[in-house]
Amino acid sequence: LITHTITHTHTQSMETATTSTPLLLPTTCRSSCTIHNTDTELLVSLFADRVLALASQTGKLGTITQASAIMSPFDGARNTAVSTLLGRRDDLVSGAITRVVSERLQRAGDERPVVACVSLTKQAGAVEAKAVADALAHLAHYAVTRSP
């Protein structure tokens, strides 16, 4: 069971001398939801070169991972490479959530790397982690498709 409250904001950047139109990045979408009876905060910020996605059930940043789309030089197949930037190297759940968000955005045509901060409760199992991944991917897709 997931309930959502979504807030969508645009933060207008300062116009540079070489640009005639103002930039509207970053766009930030925030959601407070309850996933399997656990309060969960989700946030997605779109930057020119990356997408930042946060999912926290603990009020902390947690493990920080990055997922990037890569093309095989041999057959052109697209894969997603995930690496841990900060935090627990053995946290496979954070990497899996980051991969889900990245691949959802790739299907929507957005190739930017995804940097994700994930902190779930210790009681969170596979079902809860999948629900968080789906909710965060949905919010990221919403942010990307709604940004100007």
Disulfide bonds with the S-S distance in Angstrom:
none
